[in-house]
Amino acid sequence: MQASTIADPRRPPRRTEWFANGVVKYHRRIGTTLNALVSARFAIEAVNEFAPSMEQIMEVPELKEERKDPMMLLVSSKR
C-alpha cells in the first residue's frame, strides 16, 4: 500500500528537512492508519509512540519536545 493511498486530503504532504534533505511527510490521523491496516486484513499486534530516552535528550536537548508529542507512531502488524 502506498502512503498516498491513505493520505488525508485535509493534510497534504509536506517536504521538509527532517533527518535528511527533501523528506516528504504525510500527516494522518491515527485511526486512518490503523483502519487502513485492518481493511487490508492485517492483524495489529502492538502500537507504540516513539519517545526519546533521557540519555538521548541529554545529547540532543531539542528532542525534549518529542516526549510530549511523539514524532513517530510504531505499528507492528502481520497478515
Long-range contacts (C-beta under 8 A, 24 or more apart in sequence): 1-36, 1-40, 5-36, 6-32, 6-33, 6-36, 8-32, 30-73, 33-73, 33-75, 34-75, 37-75, 37-77, 40-79, 41-79, 42-77, 42-78, 42-79, 43-77, 43-78, 43-79, 44-75, 44-76, 44-77, 45-76, 45-77, 45-78, 46-74, 46-75, 46-76, 47-73, 47-74, 47-75, 47-76, 48-73, 48-74, 49-73, 49-74, 50-74
